[in-house]
Amino acid sequence: MADFLSRRELLCGAAALAAHAAPGAEGLPPVRAITRGPKFHWFGYYDKLQFDPTGRYALGMEVEFEHRSPRPEDAIRIGMVDTRDGDRWIDLGQTRAWCWQQGCMLQWLPGSRREVIYNDRLEGRFVSHILDLRSGRRRTLPAPIYAVSADARWAVYPDFRRLHDTRPGYGYCGIPDPNRDVAAPKDAGIWRMDLRSGKTELIFSIADACAIPYRHGHWQGAKHWFNHLLFAPAGGRFCFLHRWGWPDQPGRVTRMFTMDVTGGNVFELMPYGMCSHFIWRDPQHILAWSRHPSHQDRFYLWRDQTGHVEVVGKEVMTADGHCSYLPGNEWILNDTYPDKERRQNPYLYHAATGRRVALGHFSSPKEYTGEWRCDTHPRFSPDGRWVTIDSPHAGGRQIYLIDVSGIVGGTLSGKARA
């Protein structure tokens, strides 16, 4: 591992080229598998840094089974793919703190070419490790991470025990939630961790959130939790979802808050009971599939700490998806859940012209549903010219690389989220 930048031996061989998973693929951009069986590979969520700053190394996770919930004894391997050396897999270790949708929060530390961070379970608690890929040294922090600030100084995280109980597929098994029967605990919520010292602090509890009234309904008898934390691309603010549901009723209610990393300046940004996937466009704006009285459920661009909101892609981006902005904010990268033919459809949307460009149509077999579904979760390289997705269309989940340079051409500008 210490000499991964210069080592040339092929660990897993060149990955085979993968065709688009639908007839009539003419005109679609080139795509290839960068991992292969017999084991299964995926990266997980779309808002994490999968690529190093050079765009050469793509992180991933490896598992030996599918189609069931993780068990406390299940460990997965973590690694990375050298996309410029035959797509060889470089093993980096293992973890016992993971879920199907977001893995172990494996990601590059923002701005680093040599350090990654990920979660683990050790001695009855959840922790995180910062791994130096050149030296092989690993530093263990006393708590897990969910989102990391752009300057790599801070991490924030919810209670993964409670998240596992309320939303399987997003939390971690192996440690029971001590507040399982408490609707809105005071000692659980969002913690901040200093990545240098390891010091942790509870900055906003679930009880704190419930002290802020919900103006569009009620939560009597409901159980509350937090999920989906994300730092702005610069500055010290982050956002998160406050969710609640009833044990005898399907569905859940959601609102979004933003706040400073200190826990101050709390602002209820999306108050109408529904928010799903989102991304910061810049330090002041968040794009989200959410609800607003103007057009009901659509993608909206919300301005933080104000009431300003505008609909985006009203007639083109008409369904929920995992959205992000390519560098320069001219293109939105998004996808769809399986359609009637159970095809998942990643695409690019050009904000200025309203043009939507398909990146492929990938079959998702019916076994991939619920907690262990395999969403494509499209991610992009730092230069915005490559996109990766997770897909099971060729027989088991693997990671695929799509060349979008012919679509975006010379329109990219600015820097990636890092």
C-alpha positions in Angstrom: 0.0 0.0 0.0 2.9 2.4 0.8 4.1 2.5 -2.8 0.7 2.5 -4.5 1.6 5.6 -6.6 4.3 3.8 -8.4 3.4 0.1 -8.2 2.6 -1.5 -11.6 1.5 -5.0 -10.9 -2.1 -5.7 -11.9 -4.1 -6.7 -8.8 -7.4 -7.5 -10.4 -6.8 -7.2 -14.1 -8.3 -4.8 -16.6 -12.0 -4.4 -16.2 -14.1 -5.4 -19.2 -15.9 -2.8 -21.2 -19.6 -2.7 -20.2 -22.3 -1.9 -22.7 -25.2 0.3 -21.9 -28.0 -1.8 -20.4 -30.7 -1.0 -23.0 -31.2 -1.4 -26.7 -30.6 1.6 -28.9 -27.5 2.9 -27.0 -26.3 4.9 -30.0 -25.3 8.4 -29.0 -24.8 7.6 -25.4 -21.4 8.4 -23.9 -18.7 5.7 -23.5 -19.0 3.6 -20.3 -16.8 0.9 -18.8 -16.8 -1.2 -15.6 -13.9 -0.3 -13.3 -14.6 -3.1 -10.9 -15.5 -6.7 -11.5 -16.7 -9.9 -9.8 -16.9 -12.4 -8.3 -17.2 -10.0 -5.4 -19.5 -6.9 -5.5 -18.4 -3.3 -5.4 -20.0 0.0 -4.9 -19.2 3.5 -3.5 -22.5 4.7 -2.1 -23.7 8.3 -1.8 -23.4 11.0 -4.4 -22.3 13.8 -2.1 -18.9 12.3 -1.0 -15.5 12.8 -2.6 -14.9 9.5 -4.4 -12.0 10.8 -6.5 -8.6 12.1 -5.4 -7.8 15.6 -6.6 -5.9 14.3 -9.6 -9.0 12.3 -10.8 -6.9 9.1 -11.0 -8.0 7.1 -8.0 -11.6 6.3 -7.3 -12.6 4.9 -3.9 -14.9 1.9 -3.5 -16.1 -0.9 -1.2 -16.1 -4.6 -1.7 -18.6 -7.2 -0.3 -19.1 -10.9 -0.8 -22.9 -11.0 -0.6 -26.1 -9.0 -1.5 -29.8 -9.0 -0.9 -29.9 -9.0 2.9 -29.2 -6.6 5.8 -25.7 -6.3 7.2 -25.1 -8.3 10.4 -22.7 -7.2 13.2 -20.2 -9.8 12.2 -20.1 -8.7 8.5 -17.0 -6.9 7.4 -16.5 -5.2 4.1 -13.2 -4.3 2.4 -12.4 -0.8 1.3 -10.1 0.1 -1.5 -9.6 2.3 -4.6 -9.4 1.8 -8.3 -6.4 3.1 -10.3 -8.2 4.3 -13.4 -5.0 4.9 -15.3 -3.5 1.4 -14.6 -5.9 -1.1 -16.0 -8.5 -0.2 -13.3 -6.6 -2.3 -10.8 -8.2 -2.6 -7.3 -5.9 -1.5 -4.4 -7.0 -2.9 -1.1 -6.9 -0.5 1.9 -8.4 -2.4 4.8 -11.8 -3.4 6.2 -14.6 -2.0 8.4 -17.6 -3.3 10.4 -19.6 -0.1 10.3 -21.4 0.2 7.1 -24.8 0.2 5.3 -26.0 -0.4 1.8 -26.9 3.1 0.9 -23.8 5.0 2.2 -21.3 2.4 3.0 -18.8 3.4 5.7 -18.7 7.1 4.7 -15.5 6.4 2.8 -14.2 9.6 1.2 -11.0 11.6 0.5 -10.2 14.3 3.0 -11.0 17.5 1.1 -7.9 18.7 -0.7 -5.8 15.7 0.2 -4.0 13.5 -2.3 -3.0 10.9 0.3 -5.5 10.7 3.1 -8.9 9.1 3.2 -11.4 8.9 6.1 -14.0 6.2 6.9 -16.1 4.7 9.8 -15.5 1.5 11.7 -16.8 -0.3 14.8 -14.3 -1.0 17.5 -14.8 -2.3 21.1 -18.5 -1.5 21.2 -18.4 2.0 19.7 -18.4 3.6 16.3 -15.2 5.4 15.4 -13.5 6.8 12.3 -10.0 6.3 10.8 -7.9 8.7 8.8 -5.6 6.6 6.6 -2.4 7.9 5.0 -2.1 5.9 1.8 1.6 6.6 1.3 2.9 5.7 4.8 0.1 3.3 5.7 -0.3 5.0 9.1 -3.9 5.1 10.4 -5.1 7.5 13.0 -8.3 6.6 14.9 -10.8 9.2 16.0 -13.2 8.6 18.9 -16.4 9.1 16.9 -17.8 8.4 13.4 -18.2 11.0 10.7 -21.0 11.8 8.3 -19.9 15.1 6.5 -16.5 16.8 6.5 -16.0 20.5 6.1 -14.2 21.9 3.0 -11.1 22.8 5.0 -11.0 19.3 6.5 -11.0 20.7 10.0 -14.5 19.6 11.2 -16.8 16.6 10.9 -20.4 16.4 11.9 -22.4 13.2 12.5 -25.8 12.0 13.8 -26.6 9.1 16.1 -25.9 6.1 13.7 -27.5 3.8 16.3 -30.8 5.7 16.1 -30.5 6.0 12.3 -30.2 2.3 12.0 -33.4 1.8 14.0 -35.4 4.5 12.2 -34.1 4.1 8.6 -32.4 0.7 7.9 -29.9 1.1 5.1 -28.5 4.4 6.5 -27.4 3.6 10.0 -25.1 0.9 11.4 -26.0 -2.3 13.1 -24.1 -3.8 16.1 -24.8 -1.3 18.8 -28.4 -0.7 20.1 -29.9 2.7 20.4 -30.2 3.5 24.1 -33.0 6.0 23.3 -35.0 3.6 21.2 -38.2 4.3 23.2 -37.6 8.1 23.5 -39.4 10.2 20.9 -37.1 13.3 21.0 -34.0 12.7 23.2 -31.9 15.5 24.7 -28.7 13.5 24.6 -28.8 12.6 20.9 -28.7 14.7 17.8 -25.8 16.2 15.8 -22.2 16.1 17.1 -19.2 18.1 15.9 -15.8 16.6 15.9 -12.4 18.4 15.6 -10.5 16.2 13.1 -7.2 17.4 14.6 -7.8 16.8 18.3 -10.7 14.3 18.2 -12.7 16.5 20.6 -16.5 16.0 20.2 -19.4 18.1 21.2 -23.2 17.7 20.9 -24.2 20.9 19.2 -27.9 20.3 18.4 -30.1 17.7 20.0 -33.3 16.1 18.6 -35.1 17.8 21.5 -33.7 21.2 20.3 -35.2 20.6 16.9 -38.6 19.7 18.4 -38.5 23.0 20.3 -38.9 24.7 16.9 -42.6 24.4 15.9 -43.6 22.6 12.8 -46.1 25.0 11.1 -47.7 22.7 8.5 -48.8 19.8 10.5 -48.1 17.9 13.8 -45.9 15.2 15.2 -47.9 14.0 18.1 -46.9 10.4 18.9 -44.0 10.5 16.3 -40.4 9.4 16.7 -37.7 11.9 15.5 -34.2 11.5 14.0 -31.6 13.4 11.9 -30.2 12.3 8.6 -28.3 13.6 5.5 -25.8 16.2 6.8 -23.8 18.2 4.3 -21.3 21.0 4.6 -21.4 24.0 2.2 -18.6 24.1 -0.3 -17.0 27.0 1.6 -17.6 28.6 5.0 -18.7 27.1 8.2 -22.4 26.2 7.5 -24.0 22.8 7.0 -27.5 21.5 6.4 -29.4 18.4 7.6 -32.8 16.8 7.6 -35.1 16.6 10.6 -37.4 13.6 10.1 -40.2 12.0 12.1 -42.6 9.1 11.6 -45.1 7.0 13.4 -44.6 3.2 14.1 -48.1 2.4 12.8 -48.1 4.6 9.7 -46.1 4.4 6.5 -44.0 7.3 5.3 -42.3 10.2 7.1 -42.3 14.0 7.4 -39.1 16.0 6.7 -37.9 19.5 7.0 -34.4 20.9 6.4 -32.3 23.1 8.7 -29.0 24.9 8.2 -26.7 26.1 10.9 -23.1 27.1 11.7 -20.6 24.5 12.6 -20.7 25.8 16.1 -24.4 25.0 16.3 -25.5 28.7 16.1 -27.6 30.6 13.6 -30.1 27.8 13.2 -32.4 28.4 10.2 -35.5 26.3 9.1 -34.9 26.4 5.3 -37.4 23.9 3.9 -40.5 23.9 6.2 -43.2 22.2 4.1 -42.9 18.6 5.2 -40.9 17.0 2.3 -37.3 17.2 1.3 -35.4 14.3 -0.3 -32.0 14.6 -2.1 -30.1 17.9 -2.2 -26.7 19.5 -2.9 -25.1 22.9 -2.1 -24.7 24.8 -5.4 -22.5 27.4 -3.6 -22.2 28.7 0.0 -25.6 30.4 -0.2 -27.8 28.1 -2.3 -29.1 24.5 -2.0 -30.7 22.6 -4.8 -33.2 20.1 -3.4 -36.1 17.8 -4.5 -38.5 19.4 -2.0 -42.0 20.8 -1.5 -43.1 24.4 -2.0 -46.6 25.8 -2.4 -45.7 27.3 -5.8 -45.2 24.0 -7.7 -45.6 21.4 -5.0 -42.9 18.6 -5.4 -40.1 19.8 -7.7 -36.4 20.6 -7.7 -36.0 24.0 -6.1 -33.0 26.3 -5.5 -33.3 27.7 -2.0 -31.2 30.6 -0.7 -30.0 30.0 2.8 -31.2 32.2 5.6 -33.8 33.8 3.4 -37.3 33.0 2.0 -36.1 33.1 -1.6 -36.8 30.0 -3.7 -37.0 29.3 -7.4 -38.0 26.1 -9.3 -35.3 24.4 -11.4 -36.0 22.2 -14.5 -39.7 22.4 -14.0 -40.6 20.5 -17.2 -37.4 18.4 -17.5 -36.3 17.3 -14.0 -39.7 16.1 -13.0 -38.8 13.2 -10.6 -36.6 12.8 -7.5 -32.9 12.0 -8.1 -29.4 12.2 -6.6 -28.4 15.7 -7.8 -25.0 17.5 -7.9 -23.4 20.3 -9.8 -20.4 19.8 -12.1 -17.6 22.3 -11.5 -18.7 25.7 -12.7 -22.4 25.1 -11.8 -23.5 25.0 -15.5 -24.4 21.4 -15.5 -26.5 19.4 -13.0 -25.7 15.7 -12.7 -28.8 13.6 -11.7 -30.4 10.2 -12.0 -33.8 8.5 -11.6 -35.1 5.6 -9.6 -36.1 2.5 -11.7 -38.8 3.4 -14.3 -41.5 1.0 -15.5 -39.0 -1.1 -17.3 -36.8 -1.0 -14.1 -34.1 1.1 -15.8 -32.2 3.7 -13.9 -31.3 6.8 -16.0 -28.4 9.0 -15.0 -28.4 12.3 -17.0 -26.9 15.8 -17.3 -29.1 18.9 -17.2 -27.8 22.2 -18.7 -29.1 24.9 -16.4 -28.9 27.8 -19.0 -30.7 26.1 -21.8 -32.8 23.5 -20.1 -31.3 20.7 -22.1 -31.3 17.2 -20.7 -28.7 14.7 -21.9 -29.0 10.9 -21.2 -25.9 9.1 -19.9 -27.3 5.6 -20.1 -30.2 3.4 -19.2 -29.2 0.7 -16.7 -31.3 -2.2 -15.7 -32.0 -2.8 -12.0 -33.3 -6.3 -11.4 -36.3 -6.6 -9.1 -34.2 -8.1 -6.3 -32.6 -4.7 -5.8 -35.3 -3.0 -3.8 -35.8 -1.6 -0.3 -32.8 -1.4 2.0 -30.3 -3.2 -0.3 -31.4 -1.5 -3.6 -28.5 -0.2 -5.8 -29.2 3.4 -6.8 -26.8 4.8 -9.4 -25.8 7.7 -7.1 -23.8 9.5 -9.9 -20.5 11.2 -8.8 -18.0 13.2 -10.8 -14.3 13.6 -11.1 -12.6 16.9 -10.0 -12.4 18.1 -13.6 -16.0 17.2 -14.3 -15.2 15.1 -17.3 -15.9 11.7 -15.8 -18.9 10.3 -13.9 -19.1 7.1 -11.9 -22.2 5.2 -11.0 -23.1 2.0 -9.0 -25.2 -0.4 -11.0 -26.2 -4.1 -10.9 -27.2 -4.3 -14.6 -24.5 -6.8 -15.5 -25.1 -9.3 -12.7 -24.3 -7.9 -9.3 -23.4 -4.3 -8.2 -20.2 -2.9 -9.7 -18.8 0.6 -10.3 -18.9 2.1 -13.8 -17.1 5.0 -15.3 -18.8 7.2 -17.9 -16.9 9.6 -20.2 -18.9 12.9 -20.3 -16.2 15.0 -21.8 -17.9 15.0 -25.2 -21.0 16.4 -23.6 -19.6 19.1 -21.3 -16.8 20.0 -23.7 -15.2 23.3 -22.8 -18.1 24.6 -20.7 -16.6 23.6 -17.3 -15.1 26.2 -15.1 -14.3 26.7 -11.5 -13.3 24.0 -9.0 -14.9 20.8 -7.8 -16.4 20.3 -4.4 -13.2 20.0 -2.4 
